[in-house]
Amino acid sequence: MPDLPPVVSDQEFEVPKPRNRIGAIDIGLRLLNVLAAAPGPMALKDIAAATDMPAAKVHRYLVTFAAAQMVVQQGRSGRYDLGPMALRLGVAAIRRNDMVALASDRLGGLRDAVQATCFVSGWSDRGPLVLRWENSLRPVTVIVEVGSVLPLLTSATGRAFLTYLPAHRTERLVRAEGAQYGYSADVTAAETRAIADATYVTGLGRTDGAFQNGIAALAAPLFDPLRGMVGAVTALGRQEEFDPDVTGPVAMGLKRFVAELGGADAGGR
């Protein structure tokens, strides 16, 4: 994978802890963080083990969070996952990023310029999250909508994030996806390198039926001025109508759109 560390490091700096902290909120946030970091829904016993708390205590927090729609419990398995309120907060936080907000505001212009359905996505703990969607005049039936989380290995959007985000932010999700497809660790690593190499050469994530049969897509990474990737802008359409050529008019329109936003350029050769 290309070595593209952002100018601003992801290293966490220790900050002084404020006085008069509310212990119950600290515990609750730790529990939510465990759910956010998990590749999928978790059983109560696993949440308790990850937070080093008794299951009965974890259950009380989960009941409270469920009432506020911060978590949901799946009916058959009884496993817990983040709920609609957690998603709403995550989407709101990502949308407040200046570059993502600017791209979202101007997305209709891109749709008209490339004559394709377009969307903006940001990064979440689960992967690329769709934030804004603009349908083209030519209808496209897809399995994606605002709030959808996209895979890294098989979607054009995911491939852009896989290439330009630091590896430590994507490797957990890549391993989970590889296991889902039945790949060994070596096969997953080789597939990841091949995708990243191809994406870096062109500056665009690309799929032609890989994520959804009959649908092709191109995705341009969206950077802030300090070259940290903050989102992606994607155009898609039916394979018989959409041009996925990385040197074609849709690709050039995507690159021009991102460049005009004022962020750093992904480049490509």
N, C-alpha and C positions, 0 to 999 in steps of 0.2 A: 504493500500500500504506500502511496506517496507520502513523504514526510512533510506535512503542512501544519506545523504547530502555529496556533494563533499568536499574535504579538502580545496579547494579554493572556497570561497563564491562567489555567484553571485551578491552580493551587489555592487552597483555602487558607486564608490568613486568620489567625486567632484574634478574636476581639474580646475586650473585657466583658464579662457577664454582668448584666444589670442586676441591681439589688431588687428585693421584693418580687422575685419571680413566683409565678403561680405553678406549684408543682404538678397539679393535675393536668394543666395545659401542656406542660413539658412532656409528661407521660403520653398524653393523647397525640401530640405531634410526633413523638417517636414511633408510636403505633402506626400512624398514617404513613410515615416515611417507609416503614417496612412494607406496607401494602403497595406503595408507589414503586419501590425498587424490585418487587417480585415480578417474574415474567407472566404471572397469571393469578387467578383467584387462589386464596390460601385457606387451609383448614385451621380451625381454632388452635389446635395443639401446636401447629407450626408457627403461628403468630406468637403464641406464648413463649415458645422456645427462642424465637428470634429476638424478642423483647426482654427475655429473661424475667418474665412475670408469671404468676400463677394464672392458669386458664380461667378461673372464676373472675379474677380481677380484669383480665383482658375482655371477657365476655361483657362485663358491665360497661366498659368503654364502648364496645362495639354496638351495644344496644342503644346507647346515647347517640353515637354517630349515625346509626341507621335512622333514628328518628329525625335527624337533621339532614338526611340524604347524603351524608358524606361517605357512607359505605352502604353496600347492599349485600344481602345474603342470597345465594343461589338456592332455589327450592330443592332440587334433587340431591345435590352433593352437600349442601349446607356450608359450602366454602364462602369466604368473604372477599369482596373486591371493592375498589373505589366506586363511589356512587355518583349520581348526576350533579350534585352540588360540588364535589371535588373536581369534576370535569369542567364545570362552569367557572370555577376559580382559576383553574389552569389555563383555560382558553383566554380568560380576561387578562391574566398576567402576561401571556405570550403576545397578545394583541397590543399591549401597551409598549412593546418594543417599537422604537421609531421607524426602523426600516420595514418591519413587518406591517405596521399600520399604514405606512406610505404605499407599499405594494398593494395592500388590500384596497385602499382608496382608489387606486388607479387601475385596478384589475379589469374593469369594464373596457377601458381603452385598449388593453392588450388583447382581450377577447375579440374586439372588433378588428384589430390590426391583423391578427393571425387567423381569424375566422375559425376559431376552435374553442371548445369549452376549456376554461382555465380555473385554476384554484391556487391559493396561497396556503402554505403549511408552515408550522413552527415545530420546534423540538420539545418533546415531553419525555417523561421517564419511561413511557411505553413505546416510544418511537415517534416518527413524524405524525403530527396531528393536523388534520384539515381544519382551517380557520375561516376561509372565505371562498365562495364558489360562484362562478359566473357561467351560466349555460350559453352555448352558442345558438344560433338560429337553426342549426342542424341538430336534431335531438340525438342524444347518446344515452343509452341505458347502461349504467355502471353500478358497481356494488360499493360505491364510495359516496359519502356525503359529509357535510360539516360535522365535525366531531369524530370522524373515522380515524383510526390509527392504521398507518400503512406499514407493510413489511419492508425490511431493508434490502433483502436479496432479490426480490422479484418485482418491485415497483420502481418506476423511474424516479419518483420522489425519494424513496428510500435509498436508492443507489447514489443520489447526490449527497445525502447526509452521510452515507457510509464512507464516501470518498473524502469529504472535506471536514468532518468532525474528528476530533482526536479519538484514537482507537479505544481508549479506556471508557469513553462515553457510549460506545456502540457494541463492544465485544460481548457483553452479557446477552443482549438481544440477538446478536448474530448466532451465538451458541444455541440459544433456545430455538431459533428458526431452523438452524441446521438439524437439530434433533427432531424437530417436527417433520422435516422432509426425509428423515432417515439417513442423513449424511453422517459420516464419521468426522471426527475433529479435523483430520488432515484434509478431507474433501471440502469441508466448510471453509477452512483457511485458504485453500487453493481457489475456491470459488470467489471468496471475498477479495483476494488479491487480483484476480482476473477482472472482476467488476470494477474495482477501484482504478486499475490501470487504464481500462477502456474509457471510463468516465473522465479521468484526469486529462487524458489526451485530447478529448473533445470539449471539455468544460461543461458537459451536459449528461445528466442521467437519461438513459434511454431504455424503453421496453417496446416490444412489438408482439403483443399477445402473451407475454410471460405471466403477467399478473392476472389478467382477465382475457379469456378468449375473445378475439375480434376487436380488441382495443389496443391502440398504440399510444405512446406518450413520450414526451420530452420534458425534462425538468432542469431548470437553471438554479444553481445555488445562490442564495442571497446573503451577502456579507455586510457587516457594519464597516465603518471606515478603518477600523483597526484589524481587519481581516479575520474577525471571528464569524463563523457561519451562524446566522440567526434564523434562517428560514429557506424556503425554496418556492419557486414559482413554476407551476406545471401546466402544460397544454396537452390535451388529449382528444382523441376522436376515434371513429370506426376505422379499421385498418384500410378499407377500400377508399376512404376519403381523406385520411390524415397522412401527411408526409413526415415520417420519422427520421428522414435524412438529417444528419447532424450538420450538414452544410446547406440545407434547404431553407426556404423562406420562413417556415415556422421557427426553426432553430435560430436563425438570425434575428427574428422578431423577439424571441425570448431574451437573447443576449443583449439586444439593444434596449429592451425594457429595463432589465436589471442595471445596465450601465447608466441609464438616464436617471435612475433613482439616487445615484451618487455614492453607492457603496463600492467596496473593492471589487475588482474583476476576477472571475475564476480563471480566466486565461484559457488554456487549451492550445493545442498545436494543430 
